[in-house]
Amino acid sequence: MKITDWLVTATGKCQPRPAAKPWDLIRDRYYFHRFLTDITDLLDQAPNELEEWDFLPQIRMQVRQLLTNSYWLKTQQPDANSKTGVSILTLYDEIGYPLTVQNVLSMPGVVSPIHNHGTWGVTVVIKGQEKHTFWRSAGSQHQPFKIEPAEERVFGPGEIVSFMPETIHQVTAVGKTPTLTFQLYGDTQPRSRFEYQPAQATAKAF
């Protein structure tokens, strides 16, 4: 398992970031509800939702702490979906809860649309591998949704990837076995989340 943290910028650059050592994060009885409380306590310090991404270093550390201490997290695997190739297990939700917290199982060869999330995000590969192709905006007044490839990288177990709200990517499950990821996203701004069609230089709500 790799102990590597990454930040993907709005321009699609994948930058390595300092990662806490697992032995420094060992906690007794670090249950999932404690993780959720730690995250919401962090986000309460943000002046507004649009500035929550400033706390990505701290959020990455909390996700690393959860991965280090929670065997339960690694056992939460949804049943495979033979039709779509992607299965989602929501780990926590209630009315008004702003975060998306889920484990996602992707079958080998599954490719996502090219998209952004309209909010910050932090994901970690629990098992398997996934390839991320990152894109950057090349828009103009006449083609505001034009994008171009920026970078490509394969992530494996233990690697944490964090995204800016404007980060554009496409994810492919690679290898011969399913890929399981833990995913944490902020409060999505629907007007800012798009699926891109680079050949036509267009986008639609995603």
PyMOL CGO cylinders between C-alpha atoms (Angstrom):
from pymol import cmd
from pymol.cgo import CYLINDER

trace = [
    CYLINDER, 0.00, 0.00, 0.00, 1.40, 3.37, -1.04, 0.3, 1, 1, 1, 1, 1, 1,
    CYLINDER, 1.40, 3.37, -1.04, 1.42, 6.28, 1.40, 0.3, 1, 1, 1, 1, 1, 1,
    CYLINDER, 1.42, 6.28, 1.40, 1.09, 9.13, -1.08, 0.3, 1, 1, 1, 1, 1, 1,
    CYLINDER, 1.09, 9.13, -1.08, -1.20, 12.15, -1.09, 0.3, 1, 1, 1, 1, 1, 1,
    CYLINDER, -1.20, 12.15, -1.09, -2.03, 14.15, -4.21, 0.3, 1, 1, 1, 1, 1, 1,
    CYLINDER, -2.03, 14.15, -4.21, -3.68, 17.46, -5.01, 0.3, 1, 1, 1, 1, 1, 1,
    CYLINDER, -3.68, 17.46, -5.01, -5.11, 17.99, -8.47, 0.3, 1, 1, 1, 1, 1, 1,
    CYLINDER, -5.11, 17.99, -8.47, -5.35, 21.66, -9.36, 0.3, 1, 1, 1, 1, 1, 1,
    CYLINDER, -5.35, 21.66, -9.36, -8.01, 23.44, -11.38, 0.3, 1, 1, 1, 1, 1, 1,
    CYLINDER, -8.01, 23.44, -11.38, -5.66, 23.24, -14.39, 0.3, 1, 1, 1, 1, 1, 1,
    CYLINDER, -5.66, 23.24, -14.39, -5.32, 19.45, -14.13, 0.3, 1, 1, 1, 1, 1, 1,
    CYLINDER, -5.32, 19.45, -14.13, -1.84, 19.34, -12.60, 0.3, 1, 1, 1, 1, 1, 1,
    CYLINDER, -1.84, 19.34, -12.60, -1.35, 16.42, -10.20, 0.3, 1, 1, 1, 1, 1, 1,
    CYLINDER, -1.35, 16.42, -10.20, 0.91, 17.55, -7.36, 0.3, 1, 1, 1, 1, 1, 1,
    CYLINDER, 0.91, 17.55, -7.36, 2.34, 15.30, -4.60, 0.3, 1, 1, 1, 1, 1, 1,
    CYLINDER, 2.34, 15.30, -4.60, 1.58, 16.63, -1.14, 0.3, 1, 1, 1, 1, 1, 1,
    CYLINDER, 1.58, 16.63, -1.14, 3.02, 15.75, 2.30, 0.3, 1, 1, 1, 1, 1, 1,
    CYLINDER, 3.02, 15.75, 2.30, 1.39, 12.63, 3.75, 0.3, 1, 1, 1, 1, 1, 1,
    CYLINDER, 1.39, 12.63, 3.75, 1.17, 11.78, 7.43, 0.3, 1, 1, 1, 1, 1, 1,
    CYLINDER, 1.17, 11.78, 7.43, 2.83, 8.53, 8.49, 0.3, 1, 1, 1, 1, 1, 1,
    CYLINDER, 2.83, 8.53, 8.49, 0.26, 5.87, 9.45, 0.3, 1, 1, 1, 1, 1, 1,
    CYLINDER, 0.26, 5.87, 9.45, 1.92, 5.15, 12.80, 0.3, 1, 1, 1, 1, 1, 1,
    CYLINDER, 1.92, 5.15, 12.80, 1.39, 8.80, 13.76, 0.3, 1, 1, 1, 1, 1, 1,
    CYLINDER, 1.39, 8.80, 13.76, -2.34, 8.43, 13.09, 0.3, 1, 1, 1, 1, 1, 1,
    CYLINDER, -2.34, 8.43, 13.09, -3.10, 5.26, 15.07, 0.3, 1, 1, 1, 1, 1, 1,
    CYLINDER, -3.10, 5.26, 15.07, -6.07, 5.88, 17.38, 0.3, 1, 1, 1, 1, 1, 1,
    CYLINDER, -6.07, 5.88, 17.38, -7.93, 3.64, 19.75, 0.3, 1, 1, 1, 1, 1, 1,
    CYLINDER, -7.93, 3.64, 19.75, -11.60, 3.14, 18.80, 0.3, 1, 1, 1, 1, 1, 1,
    CYLINDER, -11.60, 3.14, 18.80, -11.56, 5.57, 15.90, 0.3, 1, 1, 1, 1, 1, 1,
    CYLINDER, -11.56, 5.57, 15.90, -15.05, 4.81, 14.69, 0.3, 1, 1, 1, 1, 1, 1,
    CYLINDER, -15.05, 4.81, 14.69, -16.67, 6.17, 11.53, 0.3, 1, 1, 1, 1, 1, 1,
    CYLINDER, -16.67, 6.17, 11.53, -18.90, 8.60, 13.43, 0.3, 1, 1, 1, 1, 1, 1,
    CYLINDER, -18.90, 8.60, 13.43, -15.78, 10.21, 14.93, 0.3, 1, 1, 1, 1, 1, 1,
    CYLINDER, -15.78, 10.21, 14.93, -14.37, 10.72, 11.45, 0.3, 1, 1, 1, 1, 1, 1,
    CYLINDER, -14.37, 10.72, 11.45, -17.58, 12.42, 10.28, 0.3, 1, 1, 1, 1, 1, 1,
    CYLINDER, -17.58, 12.42, 10.28, -17.52, 14.69, 13.33, 0.3, 1, 1, 1, 1, 1, 1,
    CYLINDER, -17.52, 14.69, 13.33, -13.87, 15.60, 12.71, 0.3, 1, 1, 1, 1, 1, 1,
    CYLINDER, -13.87, 15.60, 12.71, -14.68, 16.54, 9.10, 0.3, 1, 1, 1, 1, 1, 1,
    CYLINDER, -14.68, 16.54, 9.10, -17.70, 18.69, 9.95, 0.3, 1, 1, 1, 1, 1, 1,
    CYLINDER, -17.70, 18.69, 9.95, -15.76, 20.40, 12.74, 0.3, 1, 1, 1, 1, 1, 1,
    CYLINDER, -15.76, 20.40, 12.74, -13.06, 21.27, 10.19, 0.3, 1, 1, 1, 1, 1, 1,
    CYLINDER, -13.06, 21.27, 10.19, -15.54, 22.61, 7.66, 0.3, 1, 1, 1, 1, 1, 1,
    CYLINDER, -15.54, 22.61, 7.66, -17.27, 24.73, 10.29, 0.3, 1, 1, 1, 1, 1, 1,
    CYLINDER, -17.27, 24.73, 10.29, -14.12, 26.85, 10.28, 0.3, 1, 1, 1, 1, 1, 1,
    CYLINDER, -14.12, 26.85, 10.28, -14.58, 27.83, 6.62, 0.3, 1, 1, 1, 1, 1, 1,
    CYLINDER, -14.58, 27.83, 6.62, -16.11, 31.30, 6.10, 0.3, 1, 1, 1, 1, 1, 1,
    CYLINDER, -16.11, 31.30, 6.10, -18.44, 29.83, 3.46, 0.3, 1, 1, 1, 1, 1, 1,
    CYLINDER, -18.44, 29.83, 3.46, -18.94, 26.66, 1.39, 0.3, 1, 1, 1, 1, 1, 1,
    CYLINDER, -18.94, 26.66, 1.39, -16.91, 27.98, -1.54, 0.3, 1, 1, 1, 1, 1, 1,
    CYLINDER, -16.91, 27.98, -1.54, -13.80, 28.21, 0.67, 0.3, 1, 1, 1, 1, 1, 1,
    CYLINDER, -13.80, 28.21, 0.67, -14.00, 24.72, 2.19, 0.3, 1, 1, 1, 1, 1, 1,
    CYLINDER, -14.00, 24.72, 2.19, -11.36, 23.47, -0.26, 0.3, 1, 1, 1, 1, 1, 1,
    CYLINDER, -11.36, 23.47, -0.26, -8.79, 25.49, 1.76, 0.3, 1, 1, 1, 1, 1, 1,
    CYLINDER, -8.79, 25.49, 1.76, -9.00, 22.67, 4.31, 0.3, 1, 1, 1, 1, 1, 1,
    CYLINDER, -9.00, 22.67, 4.31, -8.01, 19.89, 1.88, 0.3, 1, 1, 1, 1, 1, 1,
    CYLINDER, -8.01, 19.89, 1.88, -4.67, 19.19, 3.66, 0.3, 1, 1, 1, 1, 1, 1,
    CYLINDER, -4.67, 19.19, 3.66, -6.49, 18.60, 6.94, 0.3, 1, 1, 1, 1, 1, 1,
    CYLINDER, -6.49, 18.60, 6.94, -9.23, 16.57, 5.23, 0.3, 1, 1, 1, 1, 1, 1,
    CYLINDER, -9.23, 16.57, 5.23, -6.63, 14.36, 3.54, 0.3, 1, 1, 1, 1, 1, 1,
    CYLINDER, -6.63, 14.36, 3.54, -5.05, 13.70, 6.93, 0.3, 1, 1, 1, 1, 1, 1,
    CYLINDER, -5.05, 13.70, 6.93, -8.42, 12.74, 8.44, 0.3, 1, 1, 1, 1, 1, 1,
    CYLINDER, -8.42, 12.74, 8.44, -9.09, 10.37, 5.54, 0.3, 1, 1, 1, 1, 1, 1,
    CYLINDER, -9.09, 10.37, 5.54, -5.64, 8.83, 6.05, 0.3, 1, 1, 1, 1, 1, 1,
    CYLINDER, -5.64, 8.83, 6.05, -6.45, 8.42, 9.74, 0.3, 1, 1, 1, 1, 1, 1,
    CYLINDER, -6.45, 8.42, 9.74, -9.73, 6.70, 8.89, 0.3, 1, 1, 1, 1, 1, 1,
    CYLINDER, -9.73, 6.70, 8.89, -8.01, 4.36, 6.43, 0.3, 1, 1, 1, 1, 1, 1,
    CYLINDER, -8.01, 4.36, 6.43, -5.36, 3.52, 9.02, 0.3, 1, 1, 1, 1, 1, 1,
    CYLINDER, -5.36, 3.52, 9.02, -7.75, 2.72, 11.85, 0.3, 1, 1, 1, 1, 1, 1,
    CYLINDER, -7.75, 2.72, 11.85, -10.97, 1.46, 10.29, 0.3, 1, 1, 1, 1, 1, 1,
    CYLINDER, -10.97, 1.46, 10.29, -11.14, -2.17, 9.21, 0.3, 1, 1, 1, 1, 1, 1,
    CYLINDER, -11.14, -2.17, 9.21, -14.89, -1.61, 8.84, 0.3, 1, 1, 1, 1, 1, 1,
    CYLINDER, -14.89, -1.61, 8.84, -14.35, 0.87, 6.00, 0.3, 1, 1, 1, 1, 1, 1,
    CYLINDER, -14.35, 0.87, 6.00, -12.51, -1.73, 3.93, 0.3, 1, 1, 1, 1, 1, 1,
    CYLINDER, -12.51, -1.73, 3.93, -15.35, -4.24, 4.36, 0.3, 1, 1, 1, 1, 1, 1,
    CYLINDER, -15.35, -4.24, 4.36, -18.07, -1.91, 3.05, 0.3, 1, 1, 1, 1, 1, 1,
    CYLINDER, -18.07, -1.91, 3.05, -18.24, -3.13, -0.52, 0.3, 1, 1, 1, 1, 1, 1,
    CYLINDER, -18.24, -3.13, -0.52, -21.41, -2.88, -2.61, 0.3, 1, 1, 1, 1, 1, 1,
    CYLINDER, -21.41, -2.88, -2.61, -22.51, -5.80, -4.76, 0.3, 1, 1, 1, 1, 1, 1,
    CYLINDER, -22.51, -5.80, -4.76, -21.19, -5.68, -8.30, 0.3, 1, 1, 1, 1, 1, 1,
    CYLINDER, -21.19, -5.68, -8.30, -23.54, -4.24, -10.92, 0.3, 1, 1, 1, 1, 1, 1,
    CYLINDER, -23.54, -4.24, -10.92, -23.24, -6.28, -14.11, 0.3, 1, 1, 1, 1, 1, 1,
    CYLINDER, -23.24, -6.28, -14.11, -25.26, -3.75, -16.14, 0.3, 1, 1, 1, 1, 1, 1,
    CYLINDER, -25.26, -3.75, -16.14, -23.43, -0.51, -15.42, 0.3, 1, 1, 1, 1, 1, 1,
    CYLINDER, -23.43, -0.51, -15.42, -20.19, -1.88, -13.99, 0.3, 1, 1, 1, 1, 1, 1,
    CYLINDER, -20.19, -1.88, -13.99, -20.37, 0.65, -11.13, 0.3, 1, 1, 1, 1, 1, 1,
    CYLINDER, -20.37, 0.65, -11.13, -21.92, 0.15, -7.69, 0.3, 1, 1, 1, 1, 1, 1,
    CYLINDER, -21.92, 0.15, -7.69, -22.28, 2.83, -5.00, 0.3, 1, 1, 1, 1, 1, 1,
    CYLINDER, -22.28, 2.83, -5.00, -22.74, 2.25, -1.28, 0.3, 1, 1, 1, 1, 1, 1,
    CYLINDER, -22.74, 2.25, -1.28, -23.71, 5.40, 0.63, 0.3, 1, 1, 1, 1, 1, 1,
    CYLINDER, -23.71, 5.40, 0.63, -22.04, 5.25, 4.04, 0.3, 1, 1, 1, 1, 1, 1,
    CYLINDER, -22.04, 5.25, 4.04, -23.95, 8.07, 5.69, 0.3, 1, 1, 1, 1, 1, 1,
    CYLINDER, -23.95, 8.07, 5.69, -26.79, 10.40, 4.79, 0.3, 1, 1, 1, 1, 1, 1,
    CYLINDER, -26.79, 10.40, 4.79, -29.66, 12.28, 6.39, 0.3, 1, 1, 1, 1, 1, 1,
    CYLINDER, -29.66, 12.28, 6.39, -31.87, 15.22, 5.51, 0.3, 1, 1, 1, 1, 1, 1,
    CYLINDER, -31.87, 15.22, 5.51, -29.79, 18.37, 5.17, 0.3, 1, 1, 1, 1, 1, 1,
    CYLINDER, -29.79, 18.37, 5.17, -26.44, 16.57, 5.44, 0.3, 1, 1, 1, 1, 1, 1,
    CYLINDER, -26.44, 16.57, 5.44, -24.18, 18.41, 2.97, 0.3, 1, 1, 1, 1, 1, 1,
    CYLINDER, -24.18, 18.41, 2.97, -21.46, 15.82, 2.30, 0.3, 1, 1, 1, 1, 1, 1,
    CYLINDER, -21.46, 15.82, 2.30, -21.36, 12.83, -0.03, 0.3, 1, 1, 1, 1, 1, 1,
    CYLINDER, -21.36, 12.83, -0.03, -19.72, 9.86, 1.73, 0.3, 1, 1, 1, 1, 1, 1,
    CYLINDER, -19.72, 9.86, 1.73, -19.57, 6.60, -0.20, 0.3, 1, 1, 1, 1, 1, 1,
    CYLINDER, -19.57, 6.60, -0.20, -17.66, 3.52, -1.27, 0.3, 1, 1, 1, 1, 1, 1,
    CYLINDER, -17.66, 3.52, -1.27, -17.67, 2.85, -5.01, 0.3, 1, 1, 1, 1, 1, 1,
    CYLINDER, -17.67, 2.85, -5.01, -16.95, -0.47, -6.71, 0.3, 1, 1, 1, 1, 1, 1,
    CYLINDER, -16.95, -0.47, -6.71, -15.93, -0.29, -10.39, 0.3, 1, 1, 1, 1, 1, 1,
    CYLINDER, -15.93, -0.29, -10.39, -15.47, -3.33, -12.59, 0.3, 1, 1, 1, 1, 1, 1,
    CYLINDER, -15.47, -3.33, -12.59, -12.33, -3.57, -14.76, 0.3, 1, 1, 1, 1, 1, 1,
    CYLINDER, -12.33, -3.57, -14.76, -12.54, -1.47, -17.90, 0.3, 1, 1, 1, 1, 1, 1,
    CYLINDER, -12.54, -1.47, -17.90, -15.31, 0.85, -16.73, 0.3, 1, 1, 1, 1, 1, 1,
    CYLINDER, -15.31, 0.85, -16.73, -14.76, 4.42, -17.93, 0.3, 1, 1, 1, 1, 1, 1,
    CYLINDER, -14.76, 4.42, -17.93, -16.52, 7.44, -16.44, 0.3, 1, 1, 1, 1, 1, 1,
    CYLINDER, -16.52, 7.44, -16.44, -17.69, 10.48, -18.41, 0.3, 1, 1, 1, 1, 1, 1,
    CYLINDER, -17.69, 10.48, -18.41, -15.35, 13.47, -18.44, 0.3, 1, 1, 1, 1, 1, 1,
    CYLINDER, -15.35, 13.47, -18.44, -16.66, 15.61, -15.58, 0.3, 1, 1, 1, 1, 1, 1,
    CYLINDER, -16.66, 15.61, -15.58, -16.01, 17.89, -12.67, 0.3, 1, 1, 1, 1, 1, 1,
    CYLINDER, -16.01, 17.89, -12.67, -17.75, 17.74, -9.29, 0.3, 1, 1, 1, 1, 1, 1,
    CYLINDER, -17.75, 17.74, -9.29, -18.61, 21.37, -8.61, 0.3, 1, 1, 1, 1, 1, 1,
    CYLINDER, -18.61, 21.37, -8.61, -17.10, 20.98, -5.14, 0.3, 1, 1, 1, 1, 1, 1,
    CYLINDER, -17.10, 20.98, -5.14, -13.94, 19.72, -3.44, 0.3, 1, 1, 1, 1, 1, 1,
    CYLINDER, -13.94, 19.72, -3.44, -13.36, 16.00, -3.24, 0.3, 1, 1, 1, 1, 1, 1,
    CYLINDER, -13.36, 16.00, -3.24, -11.04, 13.48, -1.57, 0.3, 1, 1, 1, 1, 1, 1,
    CYLINDER, -11.04, 13.48, -1.57, -10.85, 9.85, -2.67, 0.3, 1, 1, 1, 1, 1, 1,
    CYLINDER, -10.85, 9.85, -2.67, -8.65, 6.93, -1.66, 0.3, 1, 1, 1, 1, 1, 1,
    CYLINDER, -8.65, 6.93, -1.66, -8.16, 3.62, -3.45, 0.3, 1, 1, 1, 1, 1, 1,
    CYLINDER, -8.16, 3.62, -3.45, -8.86, 0.75, -1.05, 0.3, 1, 1, 1, 1, 1, 1,
    CYLINDER, -8.86, 0.75, -1.05, -8.13, -2.01, -3.54, 0.3, 1, 1, 1, 1, 1, 1,
    CYLINDER, -8.13, -2.01, -3.54, -7.49, -2.26, -7.26, 0.3, 1, 1, 1, 1, 1, 1,
    CYLINDER, -7.49, -2.26, -7.26, -6.24, 0.53, -9.53, 0.3, 1, 1, 1, 1, 1, 1,
    CYLINDER, -6.24, 0.53, -9.53, -7.79, 3.41, -11.39, 0.3, 1, 1, 1, 1, 1, 1,
    CYLINDER, -7.79, 3.41, -11.39, -6.42, 5.70, -14.08, 0.3, 1, 1, 1, 1, 1, 1,
    CYLINDER, -6.42, 5.70, -14.08, -7.33, 9.38, -13.95, 0.3, 1, 1, 1, 1, 1, 1,
    CYLINDER, -7.33, 9.38, -13.95, -7.08, 11.51, -17.06, 0.3, 1, 1, 1, 1, 1, 1,
    CYLINDER, -7.08, 11.51, -17.06, -7.10, 15.17, -16.07, 0.3, 1, 1, 1, 1, 1, 1,
    CYLINDER, -7.10, 15.17, -16.07, -8.21, 18.00, -18.33, 0.3, 1, 1, 1, 1, 1, 1,
    CYLINDER, -8.21, 18.00, -18.33, -7.86, 21.77, -18.26, 0.3, 1, 1, 1, 1, 1, 1,
    CYLINDER, -7.86, 21.77, -18.26, -10.05, 24.52, -19.56, 0.3, 1, 1, 1, 1, 1, 1,
    CYLINDER, -10.05, 24.52, -19.56, -9.10, 25.99, -22.93, 0.3, 1, 1, 1, 1, 1, 1,
    CYLINDER, -9.10, 25.99, -22.93, -12.30, 27.95, -23.26, 0.3, 1, 1, 1, 1, 1, 1,
    CYLINDER, -12.30, 27.95, -23.26, -12.89, 31.20, -25.05, 0.3, 1, 1, 1, 1, 1, 1,
    CYLINDER, -12.89, 31.20, -25.05, -15.76, 33.62, -25.36, 0.3, 1, 1, 1, 1, 1, 1,
    CYLINDER, -15.76, 33.62, -25.36, -17.21, 31.58, -28.23, 0.3, 1, 1, 1, 1, 1, 1,
    CYLINDER, -17.21, 31.58, -28.23, -16.35, 28.13, -26.81, 0.3, 1, 1, 1, 1, 1, 1,
    CYLINDER, -16.35, 28.13, -26.81, -16.50, 28.43, -23.01, 0.3, 1, 1, 1, 1, 1, 1,
    CYLINDER, -16.50, 28.43, -23.01, -16.53, 24.64, -22.45, 0.3, 1, 1, 1, 1, 1, 1,
    CYLINDER, -16.53, 24.64, -22.45, -13.54, 23.77, -24.63, 0.3, 1, 1, 1, 1, 1, 1,
    CYLINDER, -13.54, 23.77, -24.63, -11.06, 21.56, -22.72, 0.3, 1, 1, 1, 1, 1, 1,
    CYLINDER, -11.06, 21.56, -22.72, -7.77, 19.81, -23.47, 0.3, 1, 1, 1, 1, 1, 1,
    CYLINDER, -7.77, 19.81, -23.47, -5.87, 16.92, -21.83, 0.3, 1, 1, 1, 1, 1, 1,
    CYLINDER, -5.87, 16.92, -21.83, -3.49, 17.96, -19.07, 0.3, 1, 1, 1, 1, 1, 1,
    CYLINDER, -3.49, 17.96, -19.07, -2.10, 14.86, -17.35, 0.3, 1, 1, 1, 1, 1, 1,
    CYLINDER, -2.10, 14.86, -17.35, -2.70, 11.17, -16.73, 0.3, 1, 1, 1, 1, 1, 1,
    CYLINDER, -2.70, 11.17, -16.73, -1.85, 9.06, -13.70, 0.3, 1, 1, 1, 1, 1, 1,
    CYLINDER, -1.85, 9.06, -13.70, -2.66, 5.62, -12.26, 0.3, 1, 1, 1, 1, 1, 1,
    CYLINDER, -2.66, 5.62, -12.26, -3.46, 5.39, -8.53, 0.3, 1, 1, 1, 1, 1, 1,
    CYLINDER, -3.46, 5.39, -8.53, -3.29, 2.26, -6.39, 0.3, 1, 1, 1, 1, 1, 1,
    CYLINDER, -3.29, 2.26, -6.39, -4.21, 1.17, -2.85, 0.3, 1, 1, 1, 1, 1, 1,
    CYLINDER, -4.21, 1.17, -2.85, -3.44, 3.74, -0.16, 0.3, 1, 1, 1, 1, 1, 1,
    CYLINDER, -3.44, 3.74, -0.16, -3.09, 6.72, -2.48, 0.3, 1, 1, 1, 1, 1, 1,
    CYLINDER, -3.09, 6.72, -2.48, -5.26, 9.69, -1.57, 0.3, 1, 1, 1, 1, 1, 1,
    CYLINDER, -5.26, 9.69, -1.57, -6.31, 12.09, -4.33, 0.3, 1, 1, 1, 1, 1, 1,
    CYLINDER, -6.31, 12.09, -4.33, -7.88, 15.48, -3.58, 0.3, 1, 1, 1, 1, 1, 1,
    CYLINDER, -7.88, 15.48, -3.58, -9.61, 17.70, -6.10, 0.3, 1, 1, 1, 1, 1, 1,
    CYLINDER, -9.61, 17.70, -6.10, -10.37, 21.37, -6.45, 0.3, 1, 1, 1, 1, 1, 1,
    CYLINDER, -10.37, 21.37, -6.45, -13.98, 22.23, -7.36, 0.3, 1, 1, 1, 1, 1, 1,
    CYLINDER, -13.98, 22.23, -7.36, -12.90, 23.07, -10.93, 0.3, 1, 1, 1, 1, 1, 1,
    CYLINDER, -12.90, 23.07, -10.93, -10.83, 19.91, -11.48, 0.3, 1, 1, 1, 1, 1, 1,
    CYLINDER, -10.83, 19.91, -11.48, -11.94, 18.02, -14.60, 0.3, 1, 1, 1, 1, 1, 1,
    CYLINDER, -11.94, 18.02, -14.60, -11.18, 14.31, -14.91, 0.3, 1, 1, 1, 1, 1, 1,
    CYLINDER, -11.18, 14.31, -14.91, -12.13, 10.96, -16.38, 0.3, 1, 1, 1, 1, 1, 1,
    CYLINDER, -12.13, 10.96, -16.38, -11.67, 7.75, -14.38, 0.3, 1, 1, 1, 1, 1, 1,
    CYLINDER, -11.67, 7.75, -14.38, -10.93, 4.29, -15.77, 0.3, 1, 1, 1, 1, 1, 1,
    CYLINDER, -10.93, 4.29, -15.77, -10.82, 1.14, -13.64, 0.3, 1, 1, 1, 1, 1, 1,
    CYLINDER, -10.82, 1.14, -13.64, -7.68, -0.66, -14.76, 0.3, 1, 1, 1, 1, 1, 1,
    CYLINDER, -7.68, -0.66, -14.76, -6.26, -4.08, -13.97, 0.3, 1, 1, 1, 1, 1, 1,
    CYLINDER, -6.26, -4.08, -13.97, -7.97, -7.46, -13.78, 0.3, 1, 1, 1, 1, 1, 1,
    CYLINDER, -7.97, -7.46, -13.78, -9.84, -7.03, -10.49, 0.3, 1, 1, 1, 1, 1, 1,
    CYLINDER, -9.84, -7.03, -10.49, -12.57, -4.59, -9.36, 0.3, 1, 1, 1, 1, 1, 1,
    CYLINDER, -12.57, -4.59, -9.36, -11.51, -1.27, -7.88, 0.3, 1, 1, 1, 1, 1, 1,
    CYLINDER, -11.51, -1.27, -7.88, -12.94, -0.15, -4.53, 0.3, 1, 1, 1, 1, 1, 1,
    CYLINDER, -12.94, -0.15, -4.53, -12.61, 3.50, -3.54, 0.3, 1, 1, 1, 1, 1, 1,
    CYLINDER, -12.61, 3.50, -3.54, -13.73, 5.60, -0.59, 0.3, 1, 1, 1, 1, 1, 1,
    CYLINDER, -13.73, 5.60, -0.59, -15.05, 8.97, -1.76, 0.3, 1, 1, 1, 1, 1, 1,
    CYLINDER, -15.05, 8.97, -1.76, -15.80, 12.14, 0.20, 0.3, 1, 1, 1, 1, 1, 1,
    CYLINDER, -15.80, 12.14, 0.20, -17.24, 15.23, -1.50, 0.3, 1, 1, 1, 1, 1, 1,
    CYLINDER, -17.24, 15.23, -1.50, -18.36, 18.61, -0.28, 0.3, 1, 1, 1, 1, 1, 1,
    CYLINDER, -18.36, 18.61, -0.28, -21.75, 20.18, -0.89, 0.3, 1, 1, 1, 1, 1, 1,
    CYLINDER, -21.75, 20.18, -0.89, -22.16, 20.00, -4.67, 0.3, 1, 1, 1, 1, 1, 1,
    CYLINDER, -22.16, 20.00, -4.67, -23.14, 23.22, -6.44, 0.3, 1, 1, 1, 1, 1, 1,
    CYLINDER, -23.14, 23.22, -6.44, -25.42, 21.87, -9.22, 0.3, 1, 1, 1, 1, 1, 1,
    CYLINDER, -25.42, 21.87, -9.22, -24.86, 24.86, -11.51, 0.3, 1, 1, 1, 1, 1, 1,
    CYLINDER, -24.86, 24.86, -11.51, -21.12, 24.22, -11.40, 0.3, 1, 1, 1, 1, 1, 1,
    CYLINDER, -21.12, 24.22, -11.40, -21.07, 20.47, -12.15, 0.3, 1, 1, 1, 1, 1, 1,
    CYLINDER, -21.07, 20.47, -12.15, -20.70, 19.44, -15.79, 0.3, 1, 1, 1, 1, 1, 1,
    CYLINDER, -20.70, 19.44, -15.79, -20.11, 16.52, -18.11, 0.3, 1, 1, 1, 1, 1, 1,
    CYLINDER, -20.11, 16.52, -18.11, -17.85, 17.56, -20.97, 0.3, 1, 1, 1, 1, 1, 1,
    CYLINDER, -17.85, 17.56, -20.97, -17.80, 16.56, -24.64, 0.3, 1, 1, 1, 1, 1, 1,
    CYLINDER, -17.80, 16.56, -24.64, -14.35, 17.71, -25.83, 0.3, 1, 1, 1, 1, 1, 1,
    CYLINDER, -14.35, 17.71, -25.83, -14.91, 16.80, -29.49, 0.3, 1, 1, 1, 1, 1, 1,
    CYLINDER, -14.91, 16.80, -29.49, -17.83, 19.25, -29.64, 0.3, 1, 1, 1, 1, 1, 1,
    CYLINDER, -17.83, 19.25, -29.64, -16.43, 21.69, -27.07, 0.3, 1, 1, 1, 1, 1, 1,
    CYLINDER, -16.43, 21.69, -27.07, -19.71, 21.47, -25.18, 0.3, 1, 1, 1, 1, 1, 1,
    CYLINDER, -19.71, 21.47, -25.18, -20.90, 20.49, -21.70, 0.3, 1, 1, 1, 1, 1, 1,
    CYLINDER, -20.90, 20.49, -21.70, -24.13, 19.58, -19.96, 0.3, 1, 1, 1, 1, 1, 1,
    CYLINDER, -24.13, 19.58, -19.96, -25.30, 19.33, -16.36, 0.3, 1, 1, 1, 1, 1, 1,
    CYLINDER, -25.30, 19.33, -16.36, -23.94, 16.24, -14.65, 0.3, 1, 1, 1, 1, 1, 1,
]
cmd.load_cgo(trace, "trace")
